[in-house]
Amino acid sequence: MAMAASEIEALIKAALPDAEVTMQDLAGDNDHWGAVVVSEVFRGLSRVKQHQIVYAALRGRMGGELHALALQTSAPT
């Protein structure tokens, strides 16, 4: 079962309340998503750590309900 963009966004925002999240359906199948996540929490952190924070927010759904997520993360400019 695929995850809706709104569900992915809600999980991310629950963990990162200040986050600006932009979702894009990369394959038109609600199963391969792209997400741009901007949060002050990411400031000073490596890209790997930023992505780990987002994956943790998804509570184990990566690889199951959510097949693929291409992430772009950054702190606000």
N, CA, C and O atoms as a Tinker XYZ file with bonds, in Angstrom:
   308  protein
     1  N      0.843000   -1.180000    0.000000    73     2
     2  CA     0.000000    0.000000    0.000000    64     1     3
     3  C      0.890000    1.247000    0.000000    63     2     4     5
     4  O      1.825000    1.351000    0.794000    81     3
     5  N      0.597000    2.164000   -0.875000    73     3     6
     6  CA     1.383000    3.388000   -1.006000    64     5     7
     7  C      0.959000    4.419000    0.045000    63     6     8     9
     8  O     -0.143000    4.365000    0.589000    81     7
     9  N      1.866000    5.351000    0.308000    73     7    10
    10  CA     1.577000    6.438000    1.250000    64     9    11
    11  C      1.243000    7.709000    0.487000    63    10    12    13
    12  O      1.874000    8.014000   -0.524000    81    11
    13  N      0.263000    8.443000    0.962000    73    11    14
    14  CA    -0.094000    9.732000    0.377000    64    13    15
    15  C      0.917000   10.786000    0.796000    63    14    16    17
    16  O      1.514000   10.698000    1.869000    81    15
    17  N      1.104000   11.781000   -0.057000    73    15    18
    18  CA     2.023000   12.874000    0.243000    64    17    19
    19  C      1.652000   13.551000    1.551000    63    18    20    21
    20  O      2.530000   13.917000    2.331000    81    19
    21  N      0.372000   13.719000    1.795000    73    19    22
    22  CA    -0.066000   14.397000    3.019000    64    21    23
    23  C      0.323000   13.611000    4.264000    63    22    24    25
    24  O      0.620000   14.202000    5.302000    81    23
    25  N      0.322000   12.298000    4.170000    73    23    26
    26  CA     0.709000   11.453000    5.302000    64    25    27
    27  C      2.211000   11.557000    5.571000    63    26    28    29
    28  O      2.636000   11.638000    6.724000    81    27
    29  N      3.005000   11.554000    4.512000    73    27    30
    30  CA     4.454000   11.699000    4.659000    64    29    31
    31  C      4.771000   13.064000    5.261000    63    30    32    33
    32  O      5.569000   13.179000    6.192000    81    31
    33  N      4.137000   14.086000    4.719000    73    31    34
    34  CA     4.354000   15.447000    5.213000    64    33    35
    35  C      3.955000   15.574000    6.679000    63    34    36    37
    36  O      4.657000   16.220000    7.457000    81    35
    37  N      2.840000   14.966000    7.062000    73    35    38
    38  CA     2.381000   15.044000    8.453000    64    37    39
    39  C      3.379000   14.382000    9.405000    63    38    40    41
    40  O      3.636000   14.903000   10.491000    81    39
    41  N      3.936000   13.250000    9.010000    73    39    42
    42  CA     4.926000   12.571000    9.858000    64    41    43
    43  C      6.177000   13.433000   10.030000    63    42    44    45
    44  O      6.716000   13.546000   11.131000    81    43
    45  N      6.628000   14.035000    8.938000    73    43    46
    46  CA     7.822000   14.880000    9.004000    64    45    47
    47  C      7.550000   16.094000    9.886000    63    46    48    49
    48  O      8.376000   16.451000   10.727000    81    47
    49  N      6.405000   16.724000    9.697000    73    47    50
    50  CA     6.082000   17.920000   10.480000    64    49    51
    51  C      5.820000   17.596000   11.953000    63    50    52    53
    52  O      6.018000   18.452000   12.815000    81    51
    53  N      5.384000   16.390000   12.247000    73    51    54
    54  CA     5.199000   15.999000   13.647000    64    53    55
    55  C      6.550000   15.955000   14.359000    63    54    56    57
    56  O      6.649000   16.314000   15.533000    81    55
    57  N      7.587000   15.516000   13.650000    73    55    58
    58  CA     8.923000   15.432000   14.237000    64    57    59
    59  C      9.675000   16.753000   14.131000    63    58    60    61
    60  O     10.509000   17.067000   14.980000    81    59
    61  N      9.380000   17.525000   13.090000    73    59    62
    62  CA    10.066000   18.796000   12.840000    64    61    63
    63  C      9.004000   19.868000   12.616000    63    62    64    65
    64  O      8.722000   20.222000   11.471000    81    63
    65  N      8.414000   20.388000   13.684000    73    63    66
    66  CA     7.282000   21.307000   13.556000    64    65    67
    67  C      7.565000   22.560000   12.721000    63    66    68    69
    68  O      6.644000   23.124000   12.130000    81    67
    69  N      8.821000   23.001000   12.664000    73    67    70
    70  CA     9.134000   24.205000   11.894000    64    69    71
    71  C      9.404000   23.912000   10.419000    63    70    72    73
    72  O      9.650000   24.834000    9.642000    81    71
    73  N      9.361000   22.650000   10.032000    73    71    74
    74  CA     9.775000   22.260000    8.680000    64    73    75
    75  C      8.841000   22.784000    7.601000    63    74    76    77
    76  O      7.620000   22.808000    7.752000    81    75
    77  N      9.464000   23.200000    6.512000    73    75    78
    78  CA     8.750000   23.459000    5.264000    64    77    79
    79  C      8.980000   22.217000    4.418000    63    78    80    81
    80  O     10.123000   21.862000    4.131000    81    79
    81  N      7.901000   21.554000    4.016000    73    79    82
    82  CA     8.004000   20.301000    3.279000    64    81    83
    83  C      7.305000   20.461000    1.931000    63    82    84    85
    84  O      6.145000   20.867000    1.862000    81    83
    85  N      8.027000   20.138000    0.871000    73    83    86
    86  CA     7.454000   20.150000   -0.470000    64    85    87
    87  C      7.577000   18.739000   -1.032000    63    86    88    89
    88  O      8.675000   18.188000   -1.114000    81    87
    89  N      6.450000   18.162000   -1.415000    73    87    90
    90  CA     6.425000   16.791000   -1.917000    64    89    91
    91  C      6.224000   16.774000   -3.432000    63    90    92    93
    92  O      5.528000   17.623000   -3.988000    81    91
    93  N      6.846000   15.789000   -4.088000    73    91    94
    94  CA     6.661000   15.592000   -5.522000    64    93    95
    95  C      6.547000   14.098000   -5.799000    63    94    96    97
    96  O      7.387000   13.313000   -5.360000    81    95
    97  N      5.504000   13.710000   -6.528000    73    95    98
    98  CA     5.314000   12.320000   -6.942000    64    97    99
    99  C      6.202000   12.091000   -8.160000    63    98   100   101
   100  O      5.893000   12.580000   -9.247000    81    99
   101  N      7.290000   11.363000   -7.997000    73    99   102
   102  CA     8.295000   11.226000   -9.046000    64   101   103
   103  C      7.892000   10.285000  -10.172000    63   102   104   105
   104  O      8.379000   10.420000  -11.294000    81   103
   105  N      7.001000    9.326000   -9.882000    73   103   106
   106  CA     6.647000    8.333000  -10.899000    64   105   107
   107  C      5.149000    8.296000  -11.189000    63   106   108   109
   108  O      4.703000    7.504000  -12.019000    81   107
   109  N      4.369000    9.139000  -10.522000    73   107   110
   110  CA     2.933000    9.141000  -10.747000    64   109   111
   111  C      2.214000    7.950000  -10.140000    63   110   112   113
   112  O      1.091000    7.629000  -10.527000    81   111
   113  N      2.873000    7.290000   -9.176000    73   111   114
   114  CA     2.278000    6.076000   -8.602000    64   113   115
   115  C      2.056000    6.156000   -7.090000    63   114   116   117
   116  O      1.715000    5.151000   -6.467000    81   115
   117  N      2.244000    7.336000   -6.492000    73   115   118
   118  CA     2.127000    7.503000   -5.036000    64   117   119
   119  C      3.028000    6.551000   -4.263000    63   118   120   121
   120  O      2.738000    6.218000   -3.114000    81   119
   121  N      4.115000    6.113000   -4.880000    73   119   122
   122  CA     5.014000    5.161000   -4.237000    64   121   123
   123  C      6.476000    5.601000   -4.327000    63   122   124   125
   124  O      7.321000    5.098000   -3.587000    81   123
   125  N      6.773000    6.531000   -5.226000    73   123   126
   126  CA     8.131000    7.041000   -5.411000    64   125   127
   127  C      8.066000    8.555000   -5.263000    63   126   128   129
   128  O      7.632000    9.268000   -6.168000    81   127
   129  N      8.508000    9.027000   -4.104000    73   127   130
   130  CA     8.348000   10.439000   -3.755000    64   129   131
   131  C      9.671000   11.172000   -3.719000    63   130   132   133
   132  O     10.723000   10.589000   -3.457000    81   131
   133  N      9.595000   12.451000   -3.985000    73   131   134
   134  CA    10.692000   13.370000   -3.742000    64   133   135
   135  C     10.224000   14.350000   -2.675000    63   134   136   137
   136  O      9.073000   14.787000   -2.697000    81   135
   137  N     11.088000   14.694000   -1.758000    73   135   138
   138  CA    10.723000   15.641000   -0.702000    64   137   139
   139  C     11.856000   16.637000   -0.498000    63   138   140   141
   140  O     13.028000   16.270000   -0.413000    81   139
   141  N     11.476000   17.896000   -0.425000    73   139   142
   142  CA    12.410000   18.944000   -0.035000    64   141   143
   143  C     11.984000   19.355000    1.368000    63   142   144   145
   144  O     10.847000   19.776000    1.582000    81   143
   145  N     12.903000   19.231000    2.324000    73   143   146
   146  CA    12.597000   19.527000    3.719000    64   145   147
   147  C     13.581000   20.586000    4.213000    63   146   148   149
   148  O     14.796000   20.387000    4.191000    81   147
   149  N     13.030000   21.712000    4.658000    73   147   150
   150  CA    13.847000   22.810000    5.174000    64   149   151
   151  C     13.475000   23.008000    6.633000    63   150   152   153
   152  O     12.312000   23.246000    6.958000    81   151
   153  N     14.474000   22.908000    7.519000    73   151   154
   154  CA    14.231000   23.052000    8.950000    64   153   155
   155  C     15.461000   23.628000    9.639000    63   154   156   157
   156  O     16.594000   23.306000    9.279000    81   155
   157  N     15.232000   24.466000   10.614000    73   155   158
   158  CA    16.324000   25.023000   11.415000    64   157   159
   159  C     17.073000   23.910000   12.151000    63   158   160   161
   160  O     18.259000   24.061000   12.446000    81   159
   161  N     16.418000   22.821000   12.444000    73   159   162
   162  CA    17.036000   21.685000   13.136000    64   161   163
   163  C     18.263000   21.188000   12.372000    63   162   164   165
   164  O     19.199000   20.664000   12.976000    81   163
   165  N     18.262000   21.348000   11.059000    73   163   166
   166  CA    19.356000   20.837000   10.230000    64   165   167
   167  C     20.613000   21.704000   10.262000    63   166   168   169
   168  O     21.673000   21.265000    9.816000    81   167
   169  N     20.514000   22.917000   10.778000    73   167   170
   170  CA    21.650000   23.831000   10.738000    64   169   171
   171  C     22.870000   23.214000   11.439000    63   170   172   173
   172  O     22.798000   22.793000   12.593000    81   171
   173  N     23.981000   23.176000   10.709000    73   171   174
   174  CA    25.236000   22.665000   11.241000    64   173   175
   175  C     25.383000   21.160000   11.196000    63   174   176   177
   176  O     26.422000   20.630000   11.589000    81   175
   177  N     24.363000   20.460000   10.726000    73   175   178
   178  CA    24.431000   18.997000   10.663000    64   177   179
   179  C     24.845000   18.535000    9.271000    63   178   180   181
   180  O     24.574000   19.204000    8.274000    81   179
   181  N     25.505000   17.384000    9.219000    73   179   182
   182  CA    25.867000   16.809000    7.919000    64   181   183
   183  C     24.602000   16.390000    7.173000    63   182   184   185
   184  O     23.549000   16.183000    7.775000    81   183
   185  N     24.724000   16.273000    5.881000    73   183   186
   186  CA    23.586000   15.837000    5.052000    64   185   187
   187  C     23.100000   14.455000    5.506000    63   186   188   189
   188  O     21.896000   14.200000    5.542000    81   187
   189  N     24.028000   13.578000    5.846000    73   187   190
   190  CA    23.662000   12.233000    6.310000    64   189   191
   191  C     22.813000   12.330000    7.573000    63   190   192   193
   192  O     21.784000   11.662000    7.672000    81   191
   193  N     23.221000   13.141000    8.534000    73   191   194
   194  CA    22.471000   13.298000    9.783000    64   193   195
   195  C     21.091000   13.905000    9.507000    63   194   196   197
   196  O     20.100000   13.486000   10.105000    81   195
   197  N     21.025000   14.882000    8.609000    73   195   198
   198  CA    19.741000   15.481000    8.243000    64   197   199
   199  C     18.781000   14.419000    7.702000    63   198   200   201
   200  O     17.614000   14.367000    8.090000    81   199
   201  N     19.286000   13.583000    6.810000    73   199   202
   202  CA    18.451000   12.528000    6.227000    64   201   203
   203  C     18.041000   11.506000    7.284000    63   202   204   205
   204  O     16.912000   11.015000    7.265000    81   203
   205  N     18.943000   11.184000    8.200000    73   203   206
   206  CA    18.604000   10.247000    9.280000    64   205   207
   207  C     17.451000   10.784000   10.124000    63   206   208   209
   208  O     16.586000   10.020000   10.553000    81   207
   209  N     17.436000   12.084000   10.361000    73   207   210
   210  CA    16.361000   12.701000   11.139000    64   209   211
   211  C     15.027000   12.539000   10.408000    63   210   212   213
   212  O     14.014000   12.211000   11.025000    81   211
   213  N     15.030000   12.768000    9.100000    73   211   214
   214  CA    13.791000   12.618000    8.322000    64   213   215
   215  C     13.352000   11.156000    8.303000    63   214   216   217
   216  O     12.172000   10.869000    8.503000    81   215
   217  N     14.279000   10.226000    8.066000    73   215   218
   218  CA    13.911000    8.806000    8.057000    64   217   219
   219  C     13.357000    8.375000    9.412000    63   218   220   221
   220  O     12.410000    7.590000    9.465000    81   219
   221  N     13.924000    8.870000   10.497000    73   219   222
   222  CA    13.412000    8.547000   11.832000    64   221   223
   223  C     11.985000    9.061000   11.992000    63   222   224   225
   224  O     11.158000    8.413000   12.633000    81   223
   225  N     11.698000   10.218000   11.413000    73   223   226
   226  CA    10.350000   10.795000   11.492000    64   225   227
   227  C      9.324000    9.909000   10.791000    63   226   228   229
   228  O      8.139000    9.946000   11.123000    81   227
   229  N      9.775000    9.115000    9.826000    73   227   230
   230  CA     8.855000    8.254000    9.076000    64   229   231
   231  C      8.525000    6.960000    9.811000    63   230   232   233
   232  O      7.745000    6.144000    9.320000    81   231
   233  N      9.117000    6.776000   10.978000    73   231   234
   234  CA     8.784000    5.677000   11.893000    64   233   235
   235  C      8.772000    4.289000   11.242000    63   234   236   237
   236  O      7.817000    3.529000   11.402000    81   235
   237  N      9.824000    3.975000   10.517000    73   235   238
   238  CA     9.980000    2.634000    9.971000    64   237   239
   239  C      9.170000    2.336000    8.721000    63   238   240   241
   240  O      9.119000    1.184000    8.289000    81   239
   241  N      8.545000    3.327000    8.135000    73   239   242
   242  CA     7.724000    3.072000    6.946000    64   241   243
   243  C      8.544000    2.987000    5.654000    63   242   244   245
   244  O      8.058000    2.471000    4.648000    81   243
   245  N      9.789000    3.490000    5.677000    73   243   246
   246  CA    10.644000    3.382000    4.486000    64   245   247
   247  C     10.876000    1.913000    4.160000    63   246   248   249
   248  O     11.172000    1.106000    5.041000    81   247
   249  N     10.737000    1.583000    2.890000    73   247   250
   250  CA    10.951000    0.209000    2.456000    64   249   251
   251  C      9.716000   -0.662000    2.598000    63   250   252   253
   252  O      9.689000   -1.790000    2.107000    81   251
   253  N      8.697000   -0.147000    3.263000    73   251   254
   254  CA     7.437000   -0.881000    3.399000    64   253   255
   255  C      6.344000   -0.113000    2.686000    63   254   256   257
   256  O      6.193000   -0.205000    1.468000    81   255
   257  N      5.578000    0.652000    3.465000    73   255   258
   258  CA     4.519000    1.479000    2.887000    64   257   259
   259  C      5.086000    2.521000    1.931000    63   258   260   261
   260  O      4.447000    2.884000    0.944000    81   259
   261  N      6.269000    2.990000    2.226000    73   259   262
   262  CA     6.917000    4.012000    1.404000    64   261   263
   263  C      8.108000    3.365000    0.710000    63   262   264   265
   264  O      9.121000    3.060000    1.340000    81   263
   265  N      7.969000    3.160000   -0.590000    73   263   266
   266  CA     8.983000    2.415000   -1.340000    64   265   267
   267  C     10.249000    3.237000   -1.567000    63   266   268   269
   268  O     11.356000    2.737000   -1.370000    81   267
   269  N     10.090000    4.503000   -1.985000    73   267   270
   270  CA    11.267000    5.313000   -2.312000    64   269   271
   271  C     11.018000    6.772000   -1.971000    63   270   272   273
   272  O      9.934000    7.305000   -2.208000    81   271
   273  N     12.039000    7.412000   -1.409000    73   271   274
   274  CA    11.958000    8.823000   -1.070000    64   273   275
   275  C     13.290000    9.490000   -1.400000    63   274   276   277
   276  O     14.304000    9.223000   -0.756000    81   275
   277  N     13.277000   10.351000   -2.400000    73   275   278
   278  CA    14.462000   11.129000   -2.753000    64   277   279
   279  C     14.421000   12.406000   -1.918000    63   278   280   281
   280  O     13.500000   13.212000   -2.052000    81   279
   281  N     15.414000   12.586000   -1.061000    73   279   282
   282  CA    15.409000   13.706000   -0.122000    64   281   283
   283  C     16.375000   14.814000   -0.513000    63   282   284   285
   284  O     17.488000   14.563000   -0.975000    81   283
   285  N     15.921000   16.038000   -0.316000    73   283   286
   286  CA    16.782000   17.213000   -0.330000    64   285   287
   287  C     16.494000   17.925000    0.982000    63   286   288   289
   288  O     15.355000   18.311000    1.242000    81   287
   289  N     17.508000   18.100000    1.800000    73   287   290
   290  CA    17.326000   18.730000    3.105000    64   289   291
   291  C     18.263000   19.915000    3.244000    63   290   292   293
   292  O     19.351000   19.932000    2.668000    81   291
   293  N     17.831000   20.910000    4.016000    73   291   294
   294  CA    18.681000   22.064000    4.288000    64   293   295
   295  C     18.098000   22.866000    5.426000    63   294   296   297
   296  O     16.933000   22.708000    5.793000    81   295
   297  N     18.937000   23.737000    5.982000    73   295   298
   298  CA    18.490000   24.729000    6.945000    64   297   299
   299  C     17.988000   25.933000    6.149000    63   298   300   301
   300  O     18.381000   26.115000    4.997000    81   299
   301  N     17.136000   26.748000    6.741000    73   299   302
   302  CA    16.661000   27.949000    6.042000    64   301   303
   303  C     17.823000   28.890000    5.728000    63   302   304   305
   304  O     18.811000   28.947000    6.461000    81   303
   305  N     17.687000   29.620000    4.631000    73   303   306
   306  CA    18.732000   30.564000    4.261000    64   305   307
   307  C     18.406000   31.937000    4.792000    63   306   308
   308  O     19.171000   32.878000    4.582000    81   307
